[in-house]
Amino acid sequence: LSDANLIGANLIGADLRGANLSGANLSGVYLRGANLIGADLRGADLSDSDLSGANLSGVYLIGTDLSDAYLIGANLSDANLIGANLIGADLRGALFSRLKSDNTMNTDKTLERLLSYSFDAIDWDYDKLTNEEKSIMTKEEFEDIKTKYKKPWSIQN
């Protein structure tokens, strides 16, 4: 499936564990609740896609376009996001434990620092952050990030 053109496809709940989707055009794809554990999505276009509740644990997202994607409640544990574009992505409730990223990731720099600390964006509530997470940003910076990256509730769970 590498370099496949699957624009707007309905893959809700699909089992794509270990799939090679590198370079694929998955713009606008519906992958809600999909299992993508260990999949290779390097260089793929997932812009405007719905990955809410998807399991992206251990996924290679190097250089992947996730701009304006819905990642609400997605599991990104152990994912590799080096060079990924997350501008405008909805990350509410997403799990980022042991996330691999670097300074080439296209996001706000403060969010990038937050992600590098394996932040779990539960409810986007500053008071629920650990002391370590709070040490990398002020409440004002957090609110700015929340405003910039948290989209309004437009997807029904």
VOBA-1610 file (N, C-alpha, C; in pm, whole numbers, padded with zeros to 5 digits, always signed):
BEGIN
Leu+00081-00121+00000Leu+00000+00000+00000Leu+00085+00127+00000Ser+00218+00112-00010Ser+00301+00233-00013Ser+00266+00314-00138Asp+00264+00446-00122Asp+00231+00541-00229Asp+00088+00526-00281Ala+00002+00458-00209Ala-00138+00440-00250Ala-00213+00573-00242Asn-00317+00586-00324Asn-00403+00704-00321Asn-00537+00661-00261Leu-00557+00694-00134Leu-00678+00654-00063Leu-00754+00776-00010Ile-00750+00885-00082Ile-00813+01010-00039Ile-00959+00986+00001Gly-00993+01028+00125Gly-01130+01021+00172Gly-01187+00883+00199Ala-01104+00780+00196Ala-01152+00642+00216Ala-01208+00623+00357Asn-01306+00534+00369Asn-01363+00499+00499Asn-01295+00373+00549Leu-01203+00391+00643Leu-01129+00279+00702Leu-01153+00274+00852Ile-01272+00314+00894Ile-01307+00316+01036Ile-01292+00175+01095Gly-01213+00166+01204Gly-01193+00039+01273Gly-01106-00062+01199Ala-01042-00020+01092Ala-00960-00112+01013Ala-00841-00166+01092Asp-00802-00289+01063Asp-00684-00349+01123Asp-00570-00336+01023Leu-00484-00238+01047Leu-00371-00210+00957Leu-00239-00225+01031Arg-00236-00317+01127Arg-00113-00340+01203Arg+00002-00375+01109Gly+00113-00301+01126Gly+00234-00329+01049Gly+00224-00296+00901Ala+00117-00231+00857Ala+00100-00199+00714Ala+00204-00098+00668Asn+00247-00112+00543Asn+00338-00016+00482Asn+00255+00083+00401Leu+00232+00199+00460Leu+00157+00306+00394Leu+00246+00427+00370Ser+00376+00404+00362Ser+00470+00514+00343Ser+00440+00585+00211Gly+00440+00718+00217Gly+00416+00799+00098Gly+00272+00797+00047Ala+00182+00730+00117Ala+00043+00720+00072Ala-00030+00852+00088Asn-00126+00878+00001Asn-00212+00995+00014Asn-00339+00950+00086Leu-00345+00982+00215Leu-00457+00944+00300Leu-00532+01068+00348Ser-00525+01174+00272Ser-00590+01299+00309Ser-00740+01278+00322Gly-00796+01324+00435Gly-00939+01313+00457Gly-00990+01174+00485Val-00900+01080+00513Val-00940+00941+00540Val-01002+00927+00678Tyr-01100+00840+00691Tyr-01164+00811+00819Tyr-01102+00685+00877Leu-01020+00704+00981Leu-00950+00593+01047Leu-00986+00588+01195Arg-01106+00633+01230Arg-01149+00631+01370Arg-01140+00489+01425Gly-01072+00476+01540Gly-01063+00347+01607Gly-00981+00242+01534Ala-00910+00281+01431Ala-00828+00186+01354Ala-00708+00139+01435Asn-00660+00020+01406Asn-00542-00035+01470Asn-00426-00025+01371Leu-00334+00066+01399Leu-00219+00090+01312Leu-00088+00060+01383Ile-00092-00024+01485Ile+00029-00054+01563Ile+00142-00095+01469Gly+00255-00024+01484Gly+00375-00058+01408Gly+00368-00028+01260Ala+00267+00041+01213Ala+00256+00072+01070Ala+00363+00173+01028Asp+00396+00172+00901Asp+00492+00266+00844Asp+00416+00370+00763Leu+00408+00491+00817Leu+00339+00601+00751Leu+00436+00714+00717Arg+00563+00681+00701Arg+00663+00783+00669Arg+00625+00857+00541Gly+00623+00991+00552Gly+00598+01075+00436Gly+00454+01069+00384Ala+00365+01007+00458Ala+00225+00999+00414Ala+00153+01131+00437Asp+00047+01154+00361Asp-00037+01272+00379Asp-00163+01229+00452Leu-00173+01265+00580Leu-00291+01236+00661Leu-00362+01366+00700Ser-00341+01471+00622Ser-00404+01598+00653Ser-00556+01584+00648Asp-00623+01652+00740Asp-00769+01652+00749Asp-00829+01513+00773Ser-00749+01418+00818Ser-00799+01283+00844Ser-00853+01271+00985Asp-00941+01174+01006Asp-00997+01147+01138Asp-00935+01021+01193Leu-00844+01039+01288Leu-00774+00928+01354Leu-00815+00920+01501Ser-00932+00971+01533Ser-00981+00971+01671Ser-00988+00828+01724Gly-00929+00808+01841Gly-00933+00677+01905Gly-00849+00571+01837Ala-00772+00608+01737Ala-00688+00511+01666Ala-00568+00472+01752Asn-00521+00349+01734Asn-00402+00303+01803Asn-00284+00319+01708Leu-00203+00421+01734Leu-00085+00452+01652Leu+00043+00421+01729Ser+00035+00328+01820Ser+00150+00292+01902Ser+00262+00235+01816Gly+00380+00294+01832Gly+00497+00246+01758Gly+00495+00277+01609Val+00407+00366+01566Val+00394+00398+01424Val+00506+00493+01381Tyr+00556+00473+01259Tyr+00655+00562+01200Tyr+00581+00673+01126Leu+00585+00794+01184Leu+00519+00911+01126Leu+00622+01015+01085Ile+00740+00969+01049Ile+00850+01057+01012Ile+00813+01135+00886Gly+00812+01270+00898Gly+00781+01353+00783Gly+00636+01345+00738Thr+00548+01293+00820Thr+00407+01276+00785Thr+00331+01406+00804Asp+00238+01435+00713Asp+00154+01554+00723Asp+00027+01517+00800Leu+00019+01563+00924Leu-00098+01543+01008Leu-00169+01676+01033Ser-00148+01772+00946Ser-00210+01904+00965Ser-00361+01892+00961Asp-00426+01960+01057Asp-00572+01963+01069Asp-00635+01824+01088Ala-00555+01727+01129Ala-00608+01592+01154Ala-00672+01586+01293Tyr-00769+01499+01307Tyr-00833+01474+01436Tyr-00766+01354+01499Leu-00697+01376+01611Leu-00628+01271+01684Leu-00684+01261+01826Ile-00812+01290+01840Ile-00877+01291+01970Ile-00870+01151+02031Gly-00806+01140+02148Gly-00797+01012+02217Gly-00711+00908+02148Ala-00632+00948+02050Ala-00544+00853+01980Ala-00427+00813+02069Asn-00380+00691+02052Asn-00265+00642+02126Asn-00141+00657+02037Leu-00054+00752+02072Leu+00069+00776+01997Leu+00192+00732+02077Ser+00173+00640+02172Ser+00285+00589+02252Ser+00390+00528+02160Asp+00514+00562+02186Asp+00628+00509+02111Asp+00627+00548+01963Ala+00541+00641+01923Ala+00537+00684+01783Ala+00659+00770+01752Asn+00702+00767+01628Asn+00814+00848+01583Asn+00759+00961+01497Leu+00763+01083+01551Leu+00706+01201+01485Leu+00813+01297+01435Ile+00933+01250+01412Ile+01040+01337+01365Ile+01001+01397+01230Gly+01000+01531+01225Gly+00968+01602+01101Gly+00821+01604+01065Ala+00733+01555+01153Ala+00590+01553+01123Ala+00529+01693+01133Asn+00423+01716+01057Asn+00349+01842+01060Asn+00221+01821+01139Leu+00211+01885+01256Leu+00093+01875+01342Leu+00018+02008+01354Ile+00045+02101+01264Ile-00020+02231+01271Ile-00171+02213+01255Gly-00246+02265+01352Gly-00391+02259+01348Gly-00451+02126+01388Ala-00368+02029+01424Ala-00420+01897+01464Ala-00492+01907+01598Asp-00599+01830+01612Asp-00675+01825+01737Asp-00621+01708+01819Leu-00552+01740+01928Leu-00482+01640+02008Leu-00547+01614+02143Arg-00673+01655+02160Arg-00739+01638+02289Arg-00740+01491+02331Gly-00692+01465+02452Gly-00695+01330+02508Gly-00598+01233+02445Ala-00512+01279+02355Ala-00415+01190+02291Ala-00307+01150+02391Leu-00260+01028+02380Leu-00156+00975+02467Leu-00023+00980+02395Phe+00077+01044+02458Phe+00207+01065+02395Phe+00322+01001+02473Ser+00303+00895+02545Ser+00412+00840+02624Ser+00524+00785+02534Arg+00647+00814+02574Arg+00767+00768+02503Arg+00769+00811+02355Leu+00714+00928+02329Leu+00710+00984+02195Leu+00850+01017+02146Lys+00878+00988+02020Lys+01006+01025+01961Lys+00983+01144+01868Ser+01050+01255+01900Ser+01038+01374+01816Ser+01169+01451+01822Asp+01179+01552+01739Asp+01297+01638+01742Asp+01256+01778+01701Asn+01353+01866+01685Asn+01318+02005+01655Asn+01280+02028+01509Thr+01267+01924+01429Thr+01220+01942+01291Thr+01069+01924+01282Met+01005+01883+01393Met+00861+01864+01393Met+00794+02000+01375Asn+00702+02011+01281Asn+00638+02139+01249Asn+00519+02162+01340Thr+00546+02222+01455Thr+00444+02257+01553Thr+00489+02386+01620Asp+00410+02436+01707Asp+00452+02546+01791Asp+00567+02495+01879Lys+00671+02574+01901Lys+00788+02530+01978Lys+00752+02489+02120Thr+00657+02558+02182Thr+00620+02522+02318Thr+00549+02388+02321Leu+00461+02364+02224Leu+00394+02234+02215Leu+00498+02125+02191Glu+00596+02155+02107Glu+00702+02060+02079Glu+00775+02021+02208Arg+00806+02120+02292Arg+00870+02090+02421Arg+00777+02004+02506Leu+00649+02038+02506Leu+00552+01964+02585Leu+00544+01819+02537Leu+00537+01799+02407Leu+00531+01664+02351Leu+00658+01586+02384Ser+00771+01653+02386Ser+00896+01583+02416Ser+00900+01533+02560Tyr+00813+01587+02645Tyr+00802+01539+02783Tyr+00694+01433+02797Ser+00646+01379+02686Ser+00546+01273+02686Ser+00416+01315+02753Phe+00374+01435+02723Phe+00252+01491+02780Phe+00129+01412+02736Asp+00041+01381+02830Asp-00087+01319+02801Asp-00191+01430+02809Ala-00246+01470+02696Ala-00331+01589+02687Ala-00473+01565+02738Ile-00486+01509+02856Ile-00617+01480+02912Ile-00691+01610+02939Asp-00802+01628+02869Asp-00891+01743+02889Asp-00823+01878+02868Trp-00703+01884+02824Trp-00631+02010+02805Trp-00645+02098+02930Asp-00623+02040+03047Asp-00637+02109+03174Asp-00499+02126+03238Tyr-00454+02251+03248Tyr-00321+02280+03303Tyr-00304+02223+03443Asp-00410+02228+03522Asp-00402+02180+03660Asp-00380+02029+03669Lys-00404+01955+03560Lys-00383+01810+03559Lys-00242+01771+03514Leu-00161+01871+03477Leu-00023+01842+03437Leu+00059+01804+03560Thr+00162+01723+03537Thr+00254+01691+03645Thr+00343+01813+03670Asn+00413+01815+03781Asn+00504+01927+03810Asn+00613+01937+03704Glu+00660+01824+03653Glu+00762+01826+03548Glu+00707+01892+03422Glu+00582+01859+03386Glu+00521+01919+03268Glu+00497+02068+03288Lys+00457+02107+03409Lys+00435+02248+03439Lys+00566+02327+03438Ser+00678+02258+03463Ser+00806+02328+03469Ser+00854+02376+03332Ile+00795+02326+03223Ile+00842+02366+03091Ile+00758+02478+03030Met+00646+02515+03097Met+00566+02625+03045Met+00477+02685+03152Thr+00444+02810+03133Thr+00353+02877+03225Thr+00209+02843+03187Lys+00117+02877+03277Lys-00024+02855+03248Lys-00067+02938+03126Glu-00011+03058+03113Glu-00044+03143+02999Glu+00003+03080+02867Glu+00125+03024+02867Glu+00174+02956+02747Glu+00085+02837+02714Phe+00045+02763+02816Phe-00042+02647+02798Phe-00175+02690+02736Glu-00234+02797+02787Glu-00362+02846+02735Glu-00347+02890+02589Asp-00233+02951+02556Asp-00207+02991+02418Asp-00201+02869+02327Ile-00132+02764+02373Ile-00122+02640+02297Ile-00261+02579+02281Lys-00337+02577+02389Lys-00471+02519+02386Lys-00557+02591+02282Thr-00551+02722+02281Thr-00629+02800+02186Thr-00585+02772+02043Lys-00456+02756+02024Lys-00402+02737+01890Lys-00428+02597+01835Tyr-00422+02493+01920Tyr-00428+02357+01871Tyr-00558+02283+01901Lys-00635+02329+01995Lys-00758+02259+02031Lys-00873+02312+01947Lys-00928+02226+01863Lys-01041+02266+01780Lys-01170+02253+01859Pro-01274+02323+01817Pro-01402+02308+01886Pro-01456+02166+01867Trp-01545+02124+01956Trp-01606+01991+01947Trp-01693+01985+01822Ser-01639+01930+01716Ser-01715+01920+01592Ser-01735+01774+01552Ile-01672+01683+01624Ile-01688+01541+01595Ile-01764+01479+01711Gln-01867+01408+01681Gln-01943+01341+01786Gln-01877+01209+01818Asn-01854+01181+01946Asn-01793+01055+01987Asn-01896+00947+01998
//
